[in-house]
Amino acid sequence: MLIADLYIRVSTDEQADKGYSQRDQHERLERYCNQNQITIGQVIFEDHSAKNFNRPEWTKYINHIKKRSLKSNLVLFTKWDRFSRNAGDAYQMIKLLLGNNISPQAIEQPLDMSIPENKMMLAIYLAAPEVENDRRALNTFYGMRRAQKEGRLMGTASYGYVNKCTEDGRKYVGLKEPEASNMLWAFNEIVKGTYSINQIRLKMNAMEGANISSTSFYRAIKNPMYCGKIFIKAYKDEEACLVEATHESLISEALFNKVQKVLSRKTWEERPKGKIIAHDQFPLRGFLRCPRCGGHITGSGSKGKKNIYYYYHCNSKCGYRYSSNIVNNAFTRELKKYECHTAFVQLLKEILLINFKNIHRSLDIKKKEISSKIISLNSRLNSAREKYLEDKLDFEDYQLIKNESKKKIDALEMDLQGQKLTGKSMDIKTKLDQVLKILPNLSQLYATGDLDTKRIIVCSVFAEKLEFDETTFRTPQINSALSSILLISNQLRSKKKGKITPKSDFSRQVTSEGFEPPTDGAEIRYSIQLNYEAIF
């Protein structure tokens, strides 16, 4: 007596595109069993792709077979593509079924497995759906790649963007608020280097409309789509490249490149990284190093009978441990060493203003040089085009000149864009007033500031971790710009009041290179100039 299990499979796209339905397959299989006096065992309904056999219902069915809990000797389906669309997997599954005395059979494509020639027909039945799947996937791949080359963003839009559709049905990607503003804030925070990537993500998630996982966030900040570019992967003889996107960019290309440098740890910044969210009692957590073993210093509270007592202590077993109040008060006193006299602020302001003018003058010269080179290359390209049209130049030579010129023009235009961003206009006097008023009151600002303000001050002043031993901090290395400022300030303090020196070591005029070696004062101002962006 034949007992058959009915396997009915349909995927969502097949049912929509080709009109397959589980009910229709069920009716045909039942009719076949009634006509051939076959008893129906269990009916298996599957809503899953046939690319492989990792299907929920089929997996349960195989488990029943292995446990010998079925009495059936047939498994029926309408066509072989209902069974599988992968020839290799299908042969292995057929071998498994036959090994358990169950014969698979398609009622509309019947094959007698005992006849060797029928195995050729089986190969055709199984290979045809697989070829169809592969061709469809390849067509889809080429279509998506072509769209990407045209600047279209494929798939679901990243955080800060949303997939939209015009009235005529054309799809596009647009900015979505407040998510876009959140990502813009995140990119700017990463460049500052104050917090780690995950801490910036957590801060952003506290904003309105933000809820992004760490994996998605890290993938997003490395995605060039935010600066108006689309990355196209290498394929066969085509190299990987970036193309201009059609959607609106959220950030500039210069900002995106700075973020990538931060992620690759290729930053030039010398200050220590305050990338640890600390307790209010431990503003120096992450900035201290153990003077005994060189290990990291952390902080924790110890519960007493009445109060909680806070301590900085080493992570190792060296036993280093000091009260947080003692260390914090000592650091406030340490900051007073780096305060400038109010009389020096005006002199420093004039020095920085002169340097600012020199920087802008050199930027203007640089921009003119780049623009001149671009004009020259465009003239060369136009000349080559005219010669080619007049048959005075071979096509290969024209293509060579065109490609070389285009490559150089693109590089120069990117350089020119960077110069424009660097030399953007700002109210320099207001900025200087805001910054320089801090120098005479550094310790007071630290003592009265919140936790973020304190950690920003530590990052800005010190270039390496601090070591506290008993009552004082060991001589720390400070930011080179501040070091230069203090050097001038201390030497000016050493001058006797009212004494006029005929020749000053601190002339405000920067010595021109090429005429005589730079003076010490010029070197100091050059250091200030190099750290100009760090100050602002």
Stockholm file with secondary structure:
# STOCKHOLM 1.0

chainA/1-536         MLIADLYIRVSTDEQADKGYSQRDQHERLERYCNQNQITIGQVIFEDHSAKNFNRPEWTKYINHIKKRSLKSNLVLFTKWDRFSRNAGDAYQMIKLLLGNNISPQAIEQPLDMSIPENKMMLAIYLAAPEVENDRRALNTFYGMRRAQKEGRLMGTASYGYVNKCTEDGRKYVGLKEPEASNMLWAFNEIVKGTYSINQIRLKMNAMEGANISSTSFYRAIKNPMYCGKIFIKAYKDEEACLVEATHESLISEALFNKVQKVLSRKTWEERPKGKIIAHDQFPLRGFLRCPRCGGHITGSGSKGKKNIYYYYHCNSKCGYRYSSNIVNNAFTRELKKYECHTAFVQLLKEILLINFKNIHRSLDIKKKEISSKIISLNSRLNSAREKYLEDKLDFEDYQLIKNESKKKIDALEMDLQGQKLTGKSMDIKTKLDQVLKILPNLSQLYATGDLDTKRIIVCSVFAEKLEFDETTFRTPQINSALSSILLISNQLRSKKKGKITPKSDFSRQVTSEGFEPPTDGAEIRYSIQLNYEAIF
#=GR chainA/1-536 SS CCEEEEEEECCHHHHHHHCCCHHHHHHHHHHHHHHTTCEEEEEEEECSCSSSSCCHHHHHHHHHHHTTCCCCCEEEESSHHHHCSCHHHHHHHHHHHHHTTCEEEETTSCCCTTSTTHHHHHHHHHHHHHHHHHHHHHHHHHHHHHHHHTTCCCSSCCTTEEEEECTTSCEEEEECTTHHHHHHHHHHHHHHTSSCHHHHHHHHHTSTTCCCCHHHHHHHHTCGGGGTEEEECCBTTBCCEEEECSSCCSSCHHHHHHHHHHHTTCCCCCSCCCCSCCCTTCTTTTTBBCTTTCCBEEEEEEECSSSEEEEEEESSSSCCEEEHHHHHHHHHHHHGGGCCCHHHHHHHHHHHHHHHHHHHHHHHHHHHHHHHHHHHHHHHHHHHHHHHHTTSSCHHHHHHHHHHHHHHHHHHHHHHHHHHHHTCCCCHHHHHHHHHTTGGGHHHHHHHSCHHHHHHHHHHHBSSCBCEETTEECCCCBCHHHHHHHHHHHHHHHSCTTCCCSSCTTCSSCCCTTTSCCCHHHHHHHHHHHTHHHHC
#=GC SS_cons         CCEEEEEEECCHHHHHHHCCCHHHHHHHHHHHHHHTTCEEEEEEEECSCSSSSCCHHHHHHHHHHHTTCCCCCEEEESSHHHHCSCHHHHHHHHHHHHHTTCEEEETTSCCCTTSTTHHHHHHHHHHHHHHHHHHHHHHHHHHHHHHHHTTCCCSSCCTTEEEEECTTSCEEEEECTTHHHHHHHHHHHHHHTSSCHHHHHHHHHTSTTCCCCHHHHHHHHTCGGGGTEEEECCBTTBCCEEEECSSCCSSCHHHHHHHHHHHTTCCCCCSCCCCSCCCTTCTTTTTBBCTTTCCBEEEEEEECSSSEEEEEEESSSSCCEEEHHHHHHHHHHHHGGGCCCHHHHHHHHHHHHHHHHHHHHHHHHHHHHHHHHHHHHHHHHHHHHHHHHTTSSCHHHHHHHHHHHHHHHHHHHHHHHHHHHHTCCCCHHHHHHHHHTTGGGHHHHHHHSCHHHHHHHHHHHBSSCBCEETTEECCCCBCHHHHHHHHHHHHHHHSCTTCCCSSCTTCSSCCCTTTSCCCHHHHHHHHHHHTHHHHC
//
